[in-house]
């Protein structure tokens, strides 16, 4: 499914055509911002079915999703993304940007469609337990004081 970053204010539009998109200031990046606020290798965007996975690559000015500075995140349609000073809204599909206001842009199944619940299988009880990553997904609001 096509995905794009619709600019908010003074930012260039970005079409996410590749499955993995490297964003930064160097010429080797797939999406290049020639601005000093963007790190040489700023972040990585991975397109999956229905969402975009984001990984900040240790950028100086950070990457924010819906106003929260993050190290990594899963972006859903209409999420707000800030790459340093460049702000975007994530859109999926080939519909115009004002599609939410149109009555024909509703769920194709209709408002009375039944939801059968999640299509996922339950986890196998024999599978190994999940391990938590030592790094948090978002930066804490206040730095912790050393002990």
N, C-alpha and C positions, 0 to 999 in steps of 0.2 A: 504494500500500500504506500503511495507517495506521502512523504512528510516534508514539511517546510517550516522554517522559522520566519514568522511575519514580524517585521520590525515595529517597534514602539519608539517614537521620536526619531532621532537621526541615526539610523542604523541601516546597513544594506540588507536586502532580503537574502535569505539563504535557503536553497533547495537541498534537502538531504537525499541525494541520489544514490550514494554508496551505502553498503551495509555497515561499514566502519568509516567514520569521518574524523580526521584529526584537525583540531582547531588551534590556531596559534598565529604567531607573527612571522615565522620563517617561511621561506619560499617553498619548502617541502610539504607544507600543510595543505590539506584538501580545502579547507576554508581559511583564508588568510585575511587577517585584520592588520593593516599597516598603521598601527597606533601603539604608542609607548605604554599604554595601560594594559595591553594584552601581552601575556608572556610568550616567549618563543614557542614553547609547547604548552598550550593552556589547558585544553581538555579534550576528551575523546567522547564521541557520540556513537553508540551502537544501535542500529535500527533492528527491532524485532517486530513480531506481529502485534500491533496494537499499542506499542510503547517504545520509548527511546531510553536506553540505558546511558547514563552520563557518568564519567569518571574525571574528576579534576586531577591534573597532572602536577600538583604542587605549585600552582600559579600564585604569583605575588598578590594580585588584586582579587583573586577568588572567582568562584562561580556560584551563583545563587539560583535557587529554585523557589518560586513563590515567596521571595524575600528572605529566605533562609540560606546562609552560606553552607555549602555542602562539599564533601569530598567525593561522594557518589550518590546517585539518585536514580529512580525510575520516573521518567517524565510521561505524563498522560496528556491526551488532547486538551488544549487550552491552558496548560500550565505556563507560567511565566518563567523565562530563563534570562539571566543576566550573565554575560561573559564580560568581565571587567566592567566597563562603562556602557556596553552595548546591550540593549534590552529587547527581548523578543517574546512572542507568544507562539506556542507550538500548535500547528494545525496538521491534520491528517486528511488525505484524500484530495480530490480535484474540485472540491466545492468552493464557491466564493467565500471570502472572509466573513461576510455577514450572514452565513448560513443559519446561525442559531436563531435569527429573527424570523426566518421564513417558516410558515406552517408546514410546508411539504418536506422540511428537513428533519422531521421527527423520525422515530424508530420505524423502519420499514415494516416491521411485524405489526405495528399498530399499538395503540394504548391498551387494548384489551388482551394482548398476547400473554400467554401463561409463561411464567418463569419456572423452569424445572429445577432450578438451583445450579450449583457449579457443575461443570462437566469434568472436573478433575477427579481422579481416583484417590481414595484415601491413602495415606502413607503406609508403607509396609512396616509392620511392627518389628520385623527383623532387621530393618535397615539401620545403619550406624547412626548414633545421635548427631544432630547438627552441632557444629562448633561455632561459637561466636567469634567474629573478627575482633582483634584487639583495638582496632581503630574505629571510632564511631562514624556513622554516616554523615552527621552534621556536626558543626563546630558548637561547643557549649556556649551558652549565653554569657556566662561569667567565667573567667579563668579560675581554676582551683589554686588555692594557696598551698605552697609546699609545706610538708610536715616537718 
